[in-house]
Amino acid sequence: MVKDSQELLLLLKSLRLFAGLDDAQIELVAAVAEVVELAEGQSLSLPPDRDYPFYLIKEGKVRQIRQLSNGKIELRSLKRDDFFGAEILLVGGRRNYRIEALQKTTLLMIESAQFALLLRGIPTLRNNVREQLLLNRLLRRKIFNFLGEDESVYLIVRQHPAFLFVSLIRPIIIAWFGVLIFVFSTLIGASSLRLVVGWIALGFGIVAALWALWVVLDWLNDYYIITDRRVINLNRIILLYESRREAPLTAVKSEEVKTSFLGRMLGFGDVITYAFMGQVVFRGIADPRAVREIIEGLRKLTALSLMEADRQTMESLIRRKIDPPPEPPPSPPETVPIQRRRARRLQQAVPFRLRFRQLFQTYKDEGGVITYRKHILILVKKTWIPGLFIAFILAASIYVFIQNTIGDWTYPPFLILSLMTFTILIPFTVWWLYQYVDWSNDIYQITDEKIIDSEKKPLGTEITKSAPLENILSLDYELIGFWGRLFNLGNVIINTGTDKLIWLTITDPGRAQREIFNHMFEQRRRKQLNDARNEWDQVSDWLAAYHRQAEDLRRTQNQPPI
């Protein structure tokens, strides 16, 4: 709860929407702002007959529930630095929705009319709101669905338009050569030769146009993203290729800005982020120094947040050592046999449809172990030939059986037909099953401590590679080719320094990369906390011993002399 105006000023200065405002402008905002607290599960009271006030989330998380015109329900999760309300002012139309707090939440509320006055009087605030609206609209695109629900996005940029122009110089030169060749063709007297030279000029023009179109599409689909967790280089070529390189902010060591002479003239440059797992390069972006400052500020803020969490954990541990909490009452005995029987019955009650689907499942998260198989298209590629033969044999057998039934054919008899079908099907069925088991045995796993790459041939050799998460130096993924882009099929490349593990042709390699990153972060964080807890345990034992000795000494001194 905000207790006074000074605390409200500090709260406003900590919010991203008010970045760049001076003290006088912050005081103008504070004069019309109110703080609203929501408990977990509580709904926000919104006026039914007028535009909603403007709300900005300071802490916590809420759910926005809105019914669309087609009857569907739209659910959106909003978190720190997100805002809602004042839709008539911001998007030109009123919207009806409900807001429910998913956890304890602190909101900043400004009436719509007063917020309109602030936007007119403070250009910086108006620009910040406009940029955030554009960012929110951009984030609704499907290409950004890899971002976590609780992940706050601070920046999404493309390369500078001047960098695009520099990239277009080569196709422009090719097109200029085409124009010169065409002009030269008009000076040729022989019609046949003039036609040939004209076609050559047209060829130069087509190549230049296609090259320029390729460069523009490449520029439109490459994004550089900064969130409160990581920096991301998203490189996409429509229907052909997608690659994402990223580094968690906790793994970032330093940032560097590089500019060329032409870049300094036109206002673009490179930002290189050095991390424990390699580099993430933002190439040819506008205002590279400001982008570097954003990364640096978020990196320091992340470090401070981790330090604050460590401090709270340490204080809680020391408090429990000095003043141990009362022991909880003994819990009633658990009916383990009954629970086990119930679990066994539930396991046996799994429907056949679900069990059949698990046979071809390419992703499974079970017991803290994530398992990937190769894409289902790889299974189709391995089994389509025996599958085609099996389908043909069954179709021919059914056709002959029908002809026998209606009396057109009397040979072969049903028994002989069945034996012939069964005999012919055996080798093709064995072939199909072999290919299926070969596909099913190639698995890639992520555990809490390591990654595993296992390949096993039916009735043959098994090769299993593993690497501890802490040994991973870099991590990339790629979607290559039309089919890979269309079916989200690609490779994950894991570099451990001494070796390189490649997860080949898996489903959704971007998700696999993200999950490995998350496990790496959690493993590193667990190790840091375990090391810190060992030190805190030792320090808390010393402090507890000191307090016991001090209490004994104080009790001895307070005893009356005998």
Wavefront OBJ file of the C-alpha trace (Angstrom):
o trace
v 0.000 0.000 0.000
v 1.290 3.468 -0.939
v 1.225 5.547 2.228
v 2.204 9.064 1.143
v 2.819 11.268 -1.893
v 6.583 10.748 -1.764
v 6.139 6.999 -2.011
v 3.732 7.520 -4.928
v 6.368 9.610 -6.739
v 8.918 6.830 -6.280
v 6.373 4.308 -7.565
v 5.728 6.363 -10.714
v 9.431 6.769 -11.450
v 9.879 2.978 -11.321
v 7.302 2.389 -14.065
v 8.413 2.061 -17.672
v 5.509 4.102 -19.063
v 6.798 7.214 -17.282
v 10.426 6.823 -18.352
v 11.903 10.103 -19.557
v 9.531 12.338 -17.582
v 11.128 14.986 -15.386
v 10.193 15.581 -11.747
v 7.638 18.287 -12.544
v 5.841 16.027 -15.026
v 5.921 13.126 -12.577
v 4.283 15.376 -9.985
v 1.530 16.249 -12.465
v 0.815 12.544 -12.903
v 0.927 11.926 -9.155
v -1.608 14.692 -8.547
v -4.328 12.826 -10.486
v -3.276 9.224 -9.852
v -4.755 6.853 -7.303
v -3.495 3.484 -6.126
v -5.895 0.519 -6.217
v -5.140 -2.731 -4.396
v -6.680 -6.050 -5.465
v -6.527 -9.256 -3.481
v -6.088 -12.587 -5.233
v -9.341 -13.569 -6.956
v -10.902 -10.129 -6.504
v -12.623 -8.466 -9.489
v -12.033 -4.826 -10.384
v -15.099 -2.589 -10.247
v -15.479 -0.903 -13.651
v -18.134 1.690 -14.617
v -20.787 0.124 -16.908
v -21.986 3.314 -18.618
v -18.830 5.239 -19.577
v -15.241 4.825 -20.714
v -13.132 2.913 -18.225
v -10.413 4.799 -16.345
v -6.792 4.206 -17.307
v -5.144 1.466 -15.235
v -1.444 0.614 -15.076
v -0.192 -2.491 -13.294
v 2.576 -1.793 -10.778
v 2.795 -5.245 -9.214
v 0.976 -8.525 -9.623
v -1.017 -10.090 -12.446
v -4.611 -9.868 -13.680
v -6.760 -11.637 -16.268
v -8.783 -9.662 -18.804
v -11.968 -11.535 -19.805
v -13.717 -10.235 -22.907
v -16.554 -11.697 -24.970
v -16.030 -11.202 -28.710
v -18.742 -10.506 -31.275
v -18.619 -14.132 -32.518
v -19.457 -15.420 -29.041
v -15.941 -16.600 -28.165
v -14.263 -15.636 -24.906
v -10.870 -13.883 -25.144
v -8.557 -14.285 -22.153
v -5.462 -12.150 -21.741
v -2.996 -12.122 -18.884
v -1.662 -8.685 -17.950
v 1.334 -8.143 -15.694
v 3.667 -5.430 -14.428
v 3.916 -2.388 -16.745
v 0.894 -3.494 -18.816
v -2.071 -1.119 -18.951
v -5.737 -1.240 -19.884
v -8.768 1.056 -19.890
v -9.391 4.446 -21.586
v -10.109 2.566 -24.837
v -12.107 5.429 -26.383
v -9.100 7.656 -25.913
v -6.419 5.160 -26.931
v -8.006 2.920 -29.591
v -11.072 4.931 -30.620
v -13.786 2.613 -29.317
v -15.263 1.378 -26.058
v -14.705 -2.238 -25.036
v -16.442 -4.250 -22.362
v -14.498 -6.763 -20.292
v -13.917 -7.970 -16.759
v -10.696 -7.835 -14.760
v -9.823 -10.476 -12.164
v -6.678 -10.517 -10.043
v -4.662 -13.725 -10.417
v -2.533 -12.676 -7.444
v -2.210 -9.724 -5.097
v -2.035 -6.744 -7.447
v -1.279 -3.028 -7.199
v -2.853 -0.805 -9.877
v -2.351 2.857 -10.684
v -5.668 4.486 -11.725
v -6.172 7.755 -13.624
v -9.580 8.938 -14.823
v -9.910 8.948 -18.600
v -10.498 12.719 -18.913
v -7.509 13.528 -16.708
v -5.344 11.062 -18.618
v -6.301 12.815 -21.883
v -5.072 16.121 -20.402
v -1.787 14.466 -19.392
v -1.263 13.099 -22.915
v -1.868 16.531 -24.440
v 0.446 18.265 -21.997
v 3.324 15.740 -21.808
v 4.683 14.744 -25.263
v 7.085 12.180 -23.772
v 4.217 10.353 -22.081
v 2.240 10.444 -25.331
v 5.158 8.907 -27.211
v 5.633 6.224 -24.530
v 1.956 5.245 -24.728
v 2.040 5.164 -28.536
v 5.165 2.967 -28.537
v 3.635 0.590 -25.999
v 0.419 0.267 -28.040
v 2.450 -0.502 -31.161
v 4.462 -3.054 -29.190
v 1.289 -4.731 -27.875
v -0.164 -4.883 -31.390
v 3.051 -6.407 -32.704
v 3.173 -8.996 -29.927
v -0.202 -10.398 -31.023
v 1.449 -11.736 -34.169
v 1.960 -15.501 -34.227
v 5.722 -15.271 -34.752
v 6.143 -14.064 -31.167
v 4.240 -16.923 -29.540
v 7.531 -18.330 -28.223
v 7.620 -15.581 -25.587
v 6.518 -16.622 -22.115
v 3.184 -15.467 -20.732
v 4.890 -13.773 -17.771
v 7.666 -12.303 -19.908
v 7.682 -8.498 -20.245
v 8.867 -7.191 -23.615
v 10.823 -3.927 -23.507
v 11.846 -3.537 -27.125
v 11.185 -5.009 -30.567
v 13.160 -3.419 -33.398
v 14.083 -4.103 -36.991
v 17.213 -3.011 -38.753
v 17.425 0.692 -39.591
v 15.837 1.632 -42.962
v 19.205 3.093 -43.986
v 20.719 -0.369 -43.447
v 18.052 -1.726 -45.797
v 19.050 0.870 -48.374
v 22.713 -0.156 -48.065
v 21.674 -3.796 -48.564
v 19.761 -2.794 -51.718
v 22.821 -1.225 -53.363
v 23.890 -4.461 -55.070
v 20.510 -5.244 -56.692
v 20.277 -1.578 -57.697
v 23.647 -1.877 -59.434
v 22.423 -5.014 -61.252
v 19.279 -3.150 -62.316
v 21.401 -0.216 -63.534
v 23.439 -2.595 -65.675
v 20.165 -3.888 -67.108
v 19.121 -0.344 -67.991
v 22.486 0.340 -69.681
v 22.214 -2.902 -71.676
v 18.673 -1.961 -72.746
v 19.844 1.498 -73.857
v 22.698 -0.141 -75.756
v 20.207 -2.506 -77.457
v 18.333 0.469 -78.937
v 21.508 1.483 -80.771
v 21.899 -1.892 -82.495
v 20.717 -1.978 -86.100
v 20.209 -5.736 -86.548
v 16.779 -6.651 -85.229
v 17.689 -10.197 -84.179
v 20.729 -9.062 -82.181
v 18.735 -6.182 -80.710
v 16.105 -8.667 -79.542
v 18.716 -10.909 -77.914
v 20.362 -7.969 -76.090
v 16.933 -6.735 -75.025
v 16.149 -10.118 -73.497
v 19.494 -10.020 -71.655
v 18.568 -6.594 -70.276
v 15.193 -7.954 -69.192
v 16.959 -10.859 -67.456
v 19.138 -8.414 -65.515
v 15.996 -6.506 -64.505
v 14.186 -9.624 -63.308
v 17.205 -10.805 -61.289
v 17.560 -7.346 -59.721
v 13.841 -7.173 -58.859
v 13.794 -10.634 -57.289
v 16.976 -9.895 -55.361
v 15.549 -6.604 -54.080
v 12.281 -8.305 -53.102
v 14.258 -10.955 -51.215
v 16.250 -8.285 -49.349
v 13.096 -6.359 -48.398
v 11.261 -9.476 -47.186
v 14.326 -10.511 -45.202
v 14.454 -7.048 -43.630
v 10.741 -7.135 -42.763
v 10.977 -10.513 -41.006
v 14.119 -10.047 -38.902
v 13.502 -8.800 -35.369
v 15.645 -7.971 -32.356
v 13.857 -8.385 -29.037
v 14.673 -7.419 -25.460
v 12.596 -8.796 -22.582
v 13.003 -8.829 -18.822
v 14.552 -12.311 -19.162
v 16.630 -12.433 -22.366
v 17.878 -10.797 -25.545
v 16.783 -12.423 -28.811
v 17.864 -12.287 -32.448
v 14.983 -13.652 -34.568
v 16.000 -14.315 -38.179
v 13.246 -15.433 -40.553
v 12.886 -16.006 -44.295
v 9.256 -16.657 -45.205
v 8.525 -20.371 -45.822
v 12.234 -21.177 -45.994
v 14.152 -20.585 -42.800
v 13.832 -19.504 -39.199
v 16.557 -19.203 -36.609
v 16.482 -17.726 -33.133
v 19.556 -16.940 -31.085
v 19.105 -15.747 -27.536
v 20.847 -15.304 -24.218
v 19.302 -15.026 -20.724
v 20.043 -11.727 -18.999
v 21.546 -13.692 -16.109
v 24.128 -15.086 -18.569
v 25.030 -11.708 -20.130
v 28.515 -10.505 -19.204
v 28.838 -7.257 -21.182
v 27.542 -5.239 -24.125
v 29.402 -3.456 -26.912
v 28.432 -0.970 -29.649
v 30.134 -1.048 -33.056
v 29.524 1.526 -35.768
v 31.057 2.050 -39.192
v 31.711 5.407 -40.840
v 28.592 5.016 -42.988
v 26.600 3.870 -39.947
v 27.607 6.967 -37.973
v 26.532 9.165 -40.892
v 23.156 7.464 -41.327
v 22.465 6.667 -37.658
v 22.734 2.891 -37.331
v 25.139 0.432 -35.750
v 25.569 -2.986 -34.133
v 24.985 -3.982 -30.513
v 26.917 -7.093 -29.476
v 25.819 -8.847 -26.293
v 28.474 -11.142 -24.842
v 27.056 -14.050 -22.861
v 28.386 -17.270 -21.395
v 26.840 -19.112 -24.337
v 28.200 -16.959 -27.152
v 27.126 -13.679 -28.707
v 23.785 -12.191 -29.665
v 24.238 -9.497 -32.315
v 21.711 -6.769 -33.102
v 22.964 -5.737 -36.539
v 22.273 -2.379 -38.179
v 19.739 -0.999 -35.679
v 18.873 2.638 -35.004
v 20.276 4.353 -31.900
v 22.488 1.417 -30.830
v 23.750 3.181 -27.695
v 20.238 3.576 -26.313
v 19.587 -0.124 -26.970
v 22.812 -1.039 -25.179
v 21.709 1.046 -22.188
v 18.375 -0.825 -22.078
v 20.173 -4.187 -22.033
v 22.641 -2.997 -19.423
v 19.891 -1.581 -17.203
v 17.828 -4.779 -17.384
v 20.908 -6.895 -16.695
v 21.673 -4.886 -13.548
v 18.018 -4.939 -12.502
v 17.945 -8.735 -12.887
v 21.081 -9.049 -10.767
v 19.550 -6.810 -8.075
v 16.341 -8.848 -8.096
v 18.292 -12.062 -7.579
v 20.289 -10.435 -4.771
v 17.072 -9.259 -3.101
v 15.572 -12.756 -3.355
v 18.760 -14.207 -1.878
v 18.678 -11.666 0.953
v 15.082 -12.530 1.846
v 15.876 -16.246 1.796
v 18.924 -15.663 4.017
v 16.943 -13.592 6.534
v 14.213 -16.219 6.681
v 16.781 -18.977 7.258
v 18.569 -17.043 10.018
v 15.231 -16.160 11.666
v 14.262 -19.839 11.774
v 17.636 -20.727 13.346
v 17.455 -18.036 16.032
v 13.723 -18.383 16.738
v 12.631 -21.836 15.542
v 8.904 -22.091 14.703
v 6.783 -24.519 16.747
v 6.724 -28.043 15.468
v 3.586 -28.838 13.459
v 1.190 -31.452 14.873
v 1.666 -34.967 13.528
v -0.254 -35.557 10.341
v -2.814 -38.405 10.180
v -1.603 -41.641 8.614
v -2.009 -41.755 4.870
v -3.931 -44.524 3.194
v -1.138 -45.328 0.787
v -2.437 -48.719 -0.360
v -5.837 -47.205 -1.261
v -4.193 -44.335 -3.134
v -1.976 -46.749 -5.017
v -4.951 -48.882 -5.991
v -6.810 -45.773 -7.158
v -3.781 -44.637 -9.194
v -3.504 -48.116 -10.714
v -7.191 -48.105 -11.648
v -6.859 -44.644 -13.190
v -3.836 -45.797 -15.169
v -5.738 -48.861 -16.388
v -8.719 -46.651 -17.284
v -6.734 -44.651 -19.852
v -8.824 -44.855 -23.031
v -7.500 -46.720 -26.045
v -7.585 -43.518 -28.120
v -5.128 -41.845 -25.738
v -2.847 -44.891 -25.613
v -2.848 -45.052 -29.416
v -1.951 -41.352 -29.619
v 0.980 -41.902 -27.255
v 2.466 -44.382 -29.747
v 3.022 -41.508 -32.173
v 3.647 -38.742 -29.655
v 6.636 -36.559 -30.514
v 6.677 -34.588 -27.231
v 6.167 -35.777 -23.668
v 6.686 -34.089 -20.298
v 6.526 -36.731 -17.599
v 8.030 -36.812 -14.138
v 10.212 -33.754 -14.743
v 11.781 -35.328 -17.859
v 10.963 -33.796 -21.246
v 11.253 -36.222 -24.160
v 11.337 -35.359 -27.846
v 11.088 -37.727 -30.793
v 11.762 -36.914 -34.397
v 8.972 -35.259 -36.343
v 6.072 -37.459 -37.448
v 7.033 -36.696 -41.078
v 10.252 -38.639 -40.501
v 8.137 -41.668 -39.528
v 6.047 -41.204 -42.676
v 9.227 -41.012 -44.756
v 10.518 -44.255 -43.205
v 7.274 -46.235 -43.467
v 5.465 -45.049 -46.577
v 6.846 -47.796 -48.847
v 5.890 -50.795 -46.643
v 2.683 -48.988 -45.711
v 1.807 -48.614 -49.403
v 2.437 -52.315 -50.014
v 0.306 -53.269 -46.961
v -2.535 -51.034 -48.147
v -2.345 -52.477 -51.684
v -2.334 -56.112 -50.454
v -5.271 -55.508 -48.108
v -7.241 -53.677 -50.825
v -6.594 -56.495 -53.336
v -7.584 -59.143 -50.795
v -10.813 -57.308 -49.929
v -11.612 -56.945 -53.625
v -11.098 -60.681 -54.272
v -13.159 -61.555 -51.187
v -16.043 -59.369 -52.395
v -15.905 -60.951 -55.847
v -15.987 -64.406 -54.257
v -18.952 -63.370 -52.116
v -21.092 -62.113 -54.991
v -20.199 -65.204 -57.047
v -18.226 -63.669 -59.898
v -15.074 -65.548 -58.827
v -14.868 -68.910 -57.184
v -11.106 -69.052 -56.726
v -9.204 -68.866 -54.471
v -11.297 -70.171 -51.570
v -11.589 -67.971 -48.480
v -9.143 -70.060 -46.402
v -6.464 -70.044 -49.080
v -7.037 -66.331 -49.655
v -6.547 -65.624 -45.955
v -3.362 -67.684 -45.790
v -1.971 -66.012 -48.913
v -2.780 -62.532 -47.555
v -1.273 -63.309 -44.165
v 1.894 -64.789 -45.719
v 2.425 -61.840 -48.060
v 1.693 -59.294 -45.305
v 4.264 -60.706 -42.854
v 7.457 -59.284 -44.440
v 5.911 -55.873 -45.137
v 4.414 -55.665 -41.653
v 7.776 -56.585 -40.116
v 9.407 -53.960 -42.336
v 6.875 -51.320 -41.206
v 7.271 -52.247 -37.513
v 11.062 -52.154 -37.812
v 10.933 -48.630 -39.209
v 8.460 -47.552 -36.512
v 10.598 -48.956 -33.679
v 13.679 -47.348 -35.250
v 11.859 -43.980 -35.242
v 10.459 -44.488 -31.747
v 13.853 -45.387 -30.234
v 15.530 -42.139 -31.333
v 14.813 -39.837 -28.390
v 16.140 -36.560 -27.041
v 15.610 -35.797 -23.364
v 15.986 -32.861 -20.978
v 16.319 -33.598 -17.271
v 17.081 -31.361 -14.305
v 20.800 -32.075 -14.633
v 21.615 -32.999 -18.245
v 20.496 -33.453 -21.832
v 20.453 -36.869 -23.506
v 20.734 -37.859 -27.169
v 19.896 -41.553 -27.642
v 19.760 -43.514 -30.899
v 18.980 -47.225 -30.874
v 18.642 -49.579 -33.825
v 16.151 -52.431 -33.382
v 18.170 -55.596 -32.693
v 21.286 -53.475 -33.218
v 23.567 -50.931 -31.603
v 22.566 -48.185 -29.167
v 24.467 -44.889 -28.977
v 23.670 -42.544 -26.092
v 25.319 -39.175 -25.613
v 24.720 -36.891 -22.662
v 26.034 -33.572 -21.428
v 25.515 -31.746 -18.115
v 23.497 -28.564 -18.481
v 26.308 -26.555 -16.932
v 28.681 -27.582 -19.762
v 26.543 -26.082 -22.552
v 28.334 -23.143 -24.157
v 25.916 -22.189 -26.943
v 22.501 -23.202 -28.138
v 20.868 -22.543 -31.517
v 18.026 -23.894 -33.589
v 17.150 -23.733 -37.259
v 14.183 -24.374 -39.533
v 15.570 -25.117 -42.994
v 13.655 -25.478 -46.221
v 10.035 -25.111 -47.226
v 8.851 -28.271 -45.447
v 10.709 -27.407 -42.260
v 9.092 -23.980 -42.144
v 5.669 -25.319 -43.090
v 5.612 -28.156 -40.530
v 7.812 -26.515 -37.839
v 10.514 -29.160 -38.263
v 14.180 -28.430 -37.586
v 17.382 -29.023 -35.665
v 18.699 -27.905 -32.294
v 22.493 -27.444 -32.179
v 24.027 -27.781 -28.712
v 27.695 -26.894 -28.321
v 29.397 -28.207 -25.176
v 32.929 -27.162 -26.081
v 34.464 -30.601 -26.534
v 31.509 -31.984 -28.481
v 28.439 -30.898 -30.396
v 25.044 -32.559 -29.948
v 22.504 -32.094 -32.741
v 18.868 -32.932 -32.190
v 17.831 -33.717 -35.751
v 14.426 -33.075 -37.334
v 12.380 -32.645 -34.161
v 9.005 -30.973 -33.798
v 9.114 -27.304 -32.744
v 12.878 -26.885 -32.219
v 12.254 -23.361 -30.904
v 10.370 -24.771 -27.932
v 13.129 -27.326 -27.327
v 15.724 -24.537 -27.301
v 13.633 -22.509 -24.859
v 13.129 -25.470 -22.524
v 16.836 -26.251 -22.477
v 17.515 -22.592 -21.654
v 14.974 -22.713 -18.835
v 16.493 -25.886 -17.393
v 19.976 -24.371 -17.650
v 18.846 -21.272 -15.793
v 17.035 -23.267 -13.118
v 20.004 -25.611 -12.665
v 22.418 -22.702 -12.354
v 20.079 -20.961 -9.942
v 19.683 -24.110 -7.823
v 23.441 -24.509 -7.616
v 23.874 -20.888 -6.558
v 21.170 -21.233 -3.922
v 22.591 -24.494 -2.584
v 26.045 -22.957 -2.261
v 24.578 -19.869 -0.631
v 22.425 -21.922 1.746
v 25.454 -23.858 2.923
v 27.151 -20.575 3.768
v 23.984 -19.163 5.354
v 23.533 -22.313 7.433
v 27.033 -21.922 8.798
v 26.554 -18.205 9.505
v 23.119 -18.783 11.067
v 24.558 -21.520 13.316
v 27.193 -19.037 14.500
v 24.555 -16.359 15.103
v 22.280 -18.813 16.895
v 25.185 -19.934 19.093
v 26.051 -16.290 19.785
v 22.462 -15.517 20.830
v 22.334 -18.589 23.071
v 25.610 -17.632 24.763
v 24.509 -14.024 25.111
v 21.188 -15.132 26.625
v 22.952 -17.511 29.054
v 25.384 -14.746 30.031
v 22.541 -12.267 30.544
v 20.611 -14.805 32.663
v 23.702 -15.506 34.783
v 24.337 -11.797 35.369
v 20.714 -11.201 36.355
v 20.710 -13.960 38.992
v 20.875 -12.566 42.583
v 24.046 -13.376 44.501
v 23.813 -16.330 46.881
l 1 2 3 4 5 6 7 8 9 10 11 12 13 14 15 16 17 18 19 20 21 22 23 24 25 26 27 28 29 30 31 32 33 34 35 36 37 38 39 40 41 42 43 44 45 46 47 48 49 50 51 52 53 54 55 56 57 58 59 60 61 62 63 64 65 66 67 68 69 70 71 72 73 74 75 76 77 78 79 80 81 82 83 84 85 86 87 88 89 90 91 92 93 94 95 96 97 98 99 100 101 102 103 104 105 106 107 108 109 110 111 112 113 114 115 116 117 118 119 120 121 122 123 124 125 126 127 128 129 130 131 132 133 134 135 136 137 138 139 140 141 142 143 144 145 146 147 148 149 150 151 152 153 154 155 156 157 158 159 160 161 162 163 164 165 166 167 168 169 170 171 172 173 174 175 176 177 178 179 180 181 182 183 184 185 186 187 188 189 190 191 192 193 194 195 196 197 198 199 200 201 202 203 204 205 206 207 208 209 210 211 212 213 214 215 216 217 218 219 220 221 222 223 224 225 226 227 228 229 230 231 232 233 234 235 236 237 238 239 240 241 242 243 244 245 246 247 248 249 250 251 252 253 254 255 256 257 258 259 260 261 262 263 264 265 266 267 268 269 270 271 272 273 274 275 276 277 278 279 280 281 282 283 284 285 286 287 288 289 290 291 292 293 294 295 296 297 298 299 300 301 302 303 304 305 306 307 308 309 310 311 312 313 314 315 316 317 318 319 320 321 322 323 324 325 326 327 328 329 330 331 332 333 334 335 336 337 338 339 340 341 342 343 344 345 346 347 348 349 350 351 352 353 354 355 356 357 358 359 360 361 362 363 364 365 366 367 368 369 370 371 372 373 374 375 376 377 378 379 380 381 382 383 384 385 386 387 388 389 390 391 392 393 394 395 396 397 398 399 400 401 402 403 404 405 406 407 408 409 410 411 412 413 414 415 416 417 418 419 420 421 422 423 424 425 426 427 428 429 430 431 432 433 434 435 436 437 438 439 440 441 442 443 444 445 446 447 448 449 450 451 452 453 454 455 456 457 458 459 460 461 462 463 464 465 466 467 468 469 470 471 472 473 474 475 476 477 478 479 480 481 482 483 484 485 486 487 488 489 490 491 492 493 494 495 496 497 498 499 500 501 502 503 504 505 506 507 508 509 510 511 512 513 514 515 516 517 518 519 520 521 522 523 524 525 526 527 528 529 530 531 532 533 534 535 536 537 538 539 540 541 542 543 544 545 546 547 548 549 550 551 552 553 554 555 556 557 558 559 560 561 562
